Amino acid sequence: MTVFAAADTPLRARAVCEAIDLETAPNTVNNVRLKLKRLVERGVLVEPEQGLFTQPRP
């Protein structure tokens, strides 16, 4: 979540992988994307556009 706290704009799954030092192989990016989508479903993150993720702003 610190990745999103430090970001000024919404992030894509690939950018999240790069920020947390994961490899950017397609399987890894897809797994991170699925986890981000689950966080959207739980209300932890929002997806303002398809593929872009950010924290909800008050």
Biopython code that builds the backbone (N, CA, C, O; Angstrom):
import numpy as np
from Bio.PDB.StructureBuilder import StructureBuilder

atoms = [
    (1, "MET", "N", (0.821, -1.186, 0.000)),
    (1, "MET", "CA", (0.000, 0.000, 0.000)),
    (1, "MET", "C", (0.867, 1.252, 0.000)),
    (1, "MET", "O", (0.399, 2.324, -0.383)),
    (2, "THR", "N", (2.106, 1.137, 0.417)),
    (2, "THR", "CA", (2.980, 2.306, 0.404)),
    (2, "THR", "C", (3.268, 2.769, -1.016)),
    (2, "THR", "O", (3.546, 3.945, -1.253)),
    (3, "VAL", "N", (3.198, 1.831, -1.960)),
    (3, "VAL", "CA", (3.398, 2.190, -3.369)),
    (3, "VAL", "C", (2.314, 3.172, -3.794)),
    (3, "VAL", "O", (2.600, 4.154, -4.479)),
    (4, "PHE", "N", (1.081, 2.913, -3.396)),
    (4, "PHE", "CA", (-0.025, 3.781, -3.789)),
    (4, "PHE", "C", (-0.020, 5.086, -3.000)),
    (4, "PHE", "O", (-0.434, 6.123, -3.518)),
    (5, "ALA", "N", (0.447, 5.044, -1.751)),
    (5, "ALA", "CA", (0.515, 6.257, -0.941)),
    (5, "ALA", "C", (1.531, 7.238, -1.516)),
    (5, "ALA", "O", (1.341, 8.452, -1.438)),
    (6, "ALA", "N", (2.599, 6.717, -2.089)),
    (6, "ALA", "CA", (3.643, 7.568, -2.648)),
    (6, "ALA", "C", (3.328, 8.040, -4.063)),
    (6, "ALA", "O", (3.938, 8.996, -4.541)),
    (7, "ALA", "N", (2.391, 7.392, -4.736)),
    (7, "ALA", "CA", (2.089, 7.726, -6.131)),
    (7, "ALA", "C", (1.088, 8.879, -6.217)),
    (7, "ALA", "O", (0.127, 8.948, -5.451)),
    (8, "ASP", "N", (1.334, 9.770, -7.155)),
    (8, "ASP", "CA", (0.421, 10.898, -7.383)),
    (8, "ASP", "C", (-0.677, 10.549, -8.373)),
    (8, "ASP", "O", (-1.734, 11.181, -8.387)),
    (9, "THR", "N", (-0.427, 9.548, -9.197)),
    (9, "THR", "CA", (-1.381, 9.148, -10.222)),
    (9, "THR", "C", (-1.697, 7.665, -10.066)),
    (9, "THR", "O", (-0.944, 6.946, -9.410)),
    (10, "PRO", "N", (-2.795, 7.192, -10.657)),
    (10, "PRO", "CA", (-3.094, 5.758, -10.624)),
    (10, "PRO", "C", (-1.980, 4.947, -11.281)),
    (10, "PRO", "O", (-1.300, 5.424, -12.189)),
    (11, "LEU", "N", (-1.807, 3.725, -10.811)),
    (11, "LEU", "CA", (-0.738, 2.858, -11.308)),
    (11, "LEU", "C", (-1.299, 1.640, -12.028)),
    (11, "LEU", "O", (-2.388, 1.164, -11.707)),
    (12, "ARG", "N", (-0.560, 1.149, -12.987)),
    (12, "ARG", "CA", (-0.870, -0.113, -13.648)),
    (12, "ARG", "C", (-0.151, -1.233, -12.903)),
    (12, "ARG", "O", (0.779, -0.984, -12.137)),
    (13, "ALA", "N", (-0.586, -2.448, -13.134)),
    (13, "ALA", "CA", (-0.007, -3.606, -12.447)),
    (13, "ALA", "C", (1.492, -3.720, -12.716)),
    (13, "ALA", "O", (2.251, -4.067, -11.810)),
    (14, "ARG", "N", (1.925, -3.440, -13.923)),
    (14, "ARG", "CA", (3.355, -3.513, -14.257)),
    (14, "ARG", "C", (4.149, -2.515, -13.412)),
    (14, "ARG", "O", (5.235, -2.845, -12.934)),
    (15, "ALA", "N", (3.627, -1.304, -13.223)),
    (15, "ALA", "CA", (4.317, -0.295, -12.419)),
    (15, "ALA", "C", (4.397, -0.722, -10.957)),
    (15, "ALA", "O", (5.385, -0.442, -10.278)),
    (16, "VAL", "N", (3.354, -1.402, -10.472)),
    (16, "VAL", "CA", (3.380, -1.910, -9.101)),
    (16, "VAL", "C", (4.465, -2.974, -8.973)),
    (16, "VAL", "O", (5.206, -2.984, -7.990)),
    (17, "CYS", "N", (4.567, -3.857, -9.943)),
    (17, "CYS", "CA", (5.621, -4.884, -9.931)),
    (17, "CYS", "C", (7.004, -4.243, -9.887)),
    (17, "CYS", "O", (7.868, -4.665, -9.119)),
    (18, "GLU", "N", (7.203, -3.231, -10.707)),
    (18, "GLU", "CA", (8.500, -2.558, -10.733)),
    (18, "GLU", "C", (8.780, -1.864, -9.404)),
    (18, "GLU", "O", (9.920, -1.864, -8.939)),
    (19, "ALA", "N", (7.766, -1.278, -8.792)),
    (19, "ALA", "CA", (7.952, -0.546, -7.542)),
    (19, "ALA", "C", (8.303, -1.466, -6.374)),
    (19, "ALA", "O", (9.010, -1.060, -5.452)),
    (20, "ILE", "N", (7.808, -2.706, -6.415)),
    (20, "ILE", "CA", (8.106, -3.635, -5.315)),
    (20, "ILE", "C", (9.155, -4.673, -5.714)),
    (20, "ILE", "O", (9.290, -5.716, -5.075)),
    (21, "ASP", "N", (9.886, -4.371, -6.771)),
    (21, "ASP", "CA", (11.012, -5.197, -7.233)),
    (21, "ASP", "C", (10.636, -6.631, -7.580)),
    (21, "ASP", "O", (11.378, -7.564, -7.275)),
    (22, "LEU", "N", (9.477, -6.804, -8.222)),
    (22, "LEU", "CA", (9.118, -8.109, -8.773)),
    (22, "LEU", "C", (9.482, -8.124, -10.252)),
    (22, "LEU", "O", (9.556, -7.078, -10.897)),
    (23, "GLU", "N", (9.708, -9.319, -10.779)),
    (23, "GLU", "CA", (9.989, -9.392, -12.204)),
    (23, "GLU", "C", (8.734, -8.983, -12.980)),
    (23, "GLU", "O", (7.617, -9.112, -12.478)),
    (24, "THR", "N", (8.924, -8.496, -14.189)),
    (24, "THR", "CA", (7.797, -8.020, -14.978)),
    (24, "THR", "C", (7.408, -9.029, -16.057)),
    (24, "THR", "O", (6.976, -8.656, -17.147)),
    (25, "ALA", "N", (7.566, -10.303, -15.736)),
    (25, "ALA", "CA", (7.121, -11.361, -16.637)),
    (25, "ALA", "C", (5.597, -11.320, -16.708)),
    (25, "ALA", "O", (4.946, -10.938, -15.736)),
    (26, "PRO", "N", (5.025, -11.706, -17.836)),
    (26, "PRO", "CA", (3.563, -11.649, -17.985)),
    (26, "PRO", "C", (2.793, -12.353, -16.876)),
    (26, "PRO", "O", (1.775, -11.835, -16.415)),
    (27, "ASN", "N", (3.253, -13.521, -16.437)),
    (27, "ASN", "CA", (2.552, -14.235, -15.370)),
    (27, "ASN", "C", (2.560, -13.453, -14.062)),
    (27, "ASN", "O", (1.555, -13.412, -13.354)),
    (28, "THR", "N", (3.670, -12.844, -13.748)),
    (28, "THR", "CA", (3.773, -12.071, -12.515)),
    (28, "THR", "C", (2.858, -10.854, -12.570)),
    (28, "THR", "O", (2.151, -10.561, -11.606)),
    (29, "VAL", "N", (2.871, -10.147, -13.694)),
    (29, "VAL", "CA", (2.024, -8.964, -13.851)),
    (29, "VAL", "C", (0.550, -9.357, -13.752)),
    (29, "VAL", "O", (-0.233, -8.655, -13.113)),
    (30, "ASN", "N", (0.168, -10.461, -14.372)),
    (30, "ASN", "CA", (-1.226, -10.909, -14.299)),
    (30, "ASN", "C", (-1.626, -11.278, -12.874)),
    (30, "ASN", "O", (-2.741, -10.974, -12.448)),
    (31, "ASN", "N", (-0.733, -11.926, -12.135)),
    (31, "ASN", "CA", (-1.033, -12.276, -10.743)),
    (31, "ASN", "C", (-1.215, -11.026, -9.890)),
    (31, "ASN", "O", (-2.119, -10.967, -9.056)),
    (32, "VAL", "N", (-0.366, -10.037, -10.094)),
    (32, "VAL", "CA", (-0.496, -8.781, -9.349)),
    (32, "VAL", "C", (-1.798, -8.088, -9.738)),
    (32, "VAL", "O", (-2.487, -7.544, -8.874)),
    (33, "ARG", "N", (-2.140, -8.100, -11.008)),
    (33, "ARG", "CA", (-3.386, -7.476, -11.474)),
    (33, "ARG", "C", (-4.599, -8.129, -10.805)),
    (33, "ARG", "O", (-5.527, -7.435, -10.391)),
    (34, "LEU", "N", (-4.591, -9.453, -10.700)),
    (34, "LEU", "CA", (-5.692, -10.156, -10.041)),
    (34, "LEU", "C", (-5.784, -9.772, -8.560)),
    (34, "LEU", "O", (-6.881, -9.601, -8.030)),
    (35, "LYS", "N", (-4.650, -9.640, -7.904)),
    (35, "LYS", "CA", (-4.652, -9.237, -6.495)),
    (35, "LYS", "C", (-5.168, -7.810, -6.343)),
    (35, "LYS", "O", (-5.900, -7.509, -5.400)),
    (36, "LEU", "N", (-4.790, -6.939, -7.264)),
    (36, "LEU", "CA", (-5.272, -5.560, -7.216)),
    (36, "LEU", "C", (-6.786, -5.508, -7.439)),
    (36, "LEU", "O", (-7.483, -4.722, -6.798)),
    (37, "LYS", "N", (-7.289, -6.344, -8.344)),
    (37, "LYS", "CA", (-8.739, -6.397, -8.588)),
    (37, "LYS", "C", (-9.479, -6.876, -7.340)),
    (37, "LYS", "O", (-10.568, -6.387, -7.040)),
    (38, "ARG", "N", (-8.893, -7.832, -6.608)),
    (38, "ARG", "CA", (-9.510, -8.289, -5.356)),
    (38, "ARG", "C", (-9.550, -7.167, -4.328)),
    (38, "ARG", "O", (-10.523, -7.037, -3.585)),
    (39, "LEU", "N", (-8.505, -6.364, -4.282)),
    (39, "LEU", "CA", (-8.492, -5.226, -3.368)),
    (39, "LEU", "C", (-9.535, -4.183, -3.761)),
    (39, "LEU", "O", (-10.083, -3.498, -2.897)),
    (40, "VAL", "N", (-9.810, -4.060, -5.047)),
    (40, "VAL", "CA", (-10.878, -3.162, -5.509)),
    (40, "VAL", "C", (-12.227, -3.686, -5.027)),
    (40, "VAL", "O", (-13.062, -2.914, -4.555)),
    (41, "GLU", "N", (-12.443, -4.994, -5.144)),
    (41, "GLU", "CA", (-13.703, -5.590, -4.696)),
    (41, "GLU", "C", (-13.916, -5.387, -3.198)),
    (41, "GLU", "O", (-15.054, -5.248, -2.749)),
    (42, "ARG", "N", (-12.840, -5.370, -2.429)),
    (42, "ARG", "CA", (-12.927, -5.204, -0.976)),
    (42, "ARG", "C", (-12.986, -3.728, -0.557)),
    (42, "ARG", "O", (-13.177, -3.425, 0.621)),
    (43, "GLY", "N", (-12.827, -2.830, -1.502)),
    (43, "GLY", "CA", (-12.909, -1.409, -1.206)),
    (43, "GLY", "C", (-11.614, -0.780, -0.727)),
    (43, "GLY", "O", (-11.605, 0.372, -0.294)),
    (44, "VAL", "N", (-10.523, -1.526, -0.801)),
    (44, "VAL", "CA", (-9.230, -1.001, -0.371)),
    (44, "VAL", "C", (-8.651, -0.078, -1.442)),
    (44, "VAL", "O", (-8.050, 0.949, -1.126)),
    (45, "LEU", "N", (-8.833, -0.446, -2.700)),
    (45, "LEU", "CA", (-8.387, 0.347, -3.842)),
    (45, "LEU", "C", (-9.587, 0.681, -4.715)),
    (45, "LEU", "O", (-10.661, 0.103, -4.553)),
    (46, "VAL", "N", (-9.401, 1.614, -5.637)),
    (46, "VAL", "CA", (-10.399, 1.906, -6.648)),
    (46, "VAL", "C", (-9.738, 1.791, -8.017)),
    (46, "VAL", "O", (-8.523, 1.935, -8.152)),
    (47, "GLU", "N", (-10.556, 1.531, -9.022)),
    (47, "GLU", "CA", (-10.082, 1.404, -10.395)),
    (47, "GLU", "C", (-10.807, 2.468, -11.229)),
    (47, "GLU", "O", (-11.859, 2.193, -11.805)),
    (48, "PRO", "N", (-10.238, 3.699, -11.293)),
    (48, "PRO", "CA", (-10.920, 4.773, -12.007)),
    (48, "PRO", "C", (-11.075, 4.499, -13.501)),
    (48, "PRO", "O", (-12.067, 4.906, -14.106)),
    (49, "GLU", "N", (-10.116, 3.823, -14.090)),
    (49, "GLU", "CA", (-10.170, 3.371, -15.479)),
    (49, "GLU", "C", (-9.697, 1.924, -15.492)),
    (49, "GLU", "O", (-9.000, 1.472, -14.583)),
    (50, "GLN", "N", (-10.084, 1.221, -16.523)),
    (50, "GLN", "CA", (-9.685, -0.178, -16.604)),
    (50, "GLN", "C", (-8.161, -0.290, -16.614)),
    (50, "GLN", "O", (-7.484, 0.299, -17.458)),
    (51, "GLY", "N", (-7.641, -1.053, -15.667)),
    (51, "GLY", "CA", (-6.200, -1.298, -15.601)),
    (51, "GLY", "C", (-5.433, -0.308, -14.760)),
    (51, "GLY", "O", (-4.234, -0.492, -14.551)),
    (52, "LEU", "N", (-6.079, 0.743, -14.266)),
    (52, "LEU", "CA", (-5.412, 1.727, -13.415)),
    (52, "LEU", "C", (-5.962, 1.592, -11.991)),
    (52, "LEU", "O", (-7.173, 1.529, -11.783)),
    (53, "PHE", "N", (-5.056, 1.550, -11.025)),
    (53, "PHE", "CA", (-5.449, 1.324, -9.639)),
    (53, "PHE", "C", (-4.882, 2.438, -8.762)),
    (53, "PHE", "O", (-3.766, 2.912, -8.976)),
    (54, "THR", "N", (-5.677, 2.847, -7.767)),
    (54, "THR", "CA", (-5.240, 3.869, -6.814)),
    (54, "THR", "C", (-6.012, 3.718, -5.526)),
    (54, "THR", "O", (-7.002, 2.988, -5.467)),
    (55, "GLN", "N", (-5.560, 4.408, -4.490)),
    (55, "GLN", "CA", (-6.282, 4.415, -3.223)),
    (55, "GLN", "C", (-7.469, 5.379, -3.349)),
    (55, "GLN", "O", (-7.384, 6.379, -4.062)),
    (56, "PRO", "N", (-8.559, 5.081, -2.665)),
    (56, "PRO", "CA", (-9.676, 6.018, -2.692)),
    (56, "PRO", "C", (-9.280, 7.325, -2.008)),
    (56, "PRO", "O", (-8.621, 7.321, -0.968)),
    (57, "ARG", "N", (-9.679, 8.410, -2.591)),
    (57, "ARG", "CA", (-9.376, 9.728, -2.022)),
    (57, "ARG", "C", (-10.576, 10.237, -1.244)),
    (57, "ARG", "O", (-11.709, 10.127, -1.711)),
    (58, "PRO", "N", (-10.341, 10.794, -0.061)),
    (58, "PRO", "CA", (-11.475, 11.307, 0.742)),
    (58, "PRO", "C", (-12.083, 12.570, 0.155)),
    (58, "PRO", "O", (-13.035, 13.114, 0.714)),
]
sb = StructureBuilder()
sb.init_structure("model")
sb.init_model(0)
sb.init_chain("A")
sb.init_seg("    ")
for serial, (resi, resn, name, xyz) in enumerate(atoms, 1):
    if name == "N":
        sb.init_residue(resn, " ", resi, " ")
    sb.init_atom(name, np.array(xyz, "f"), 0.0, 1.0, " ", f" {name:<3s}", serial, name[0])
structure = sb.get_structure()
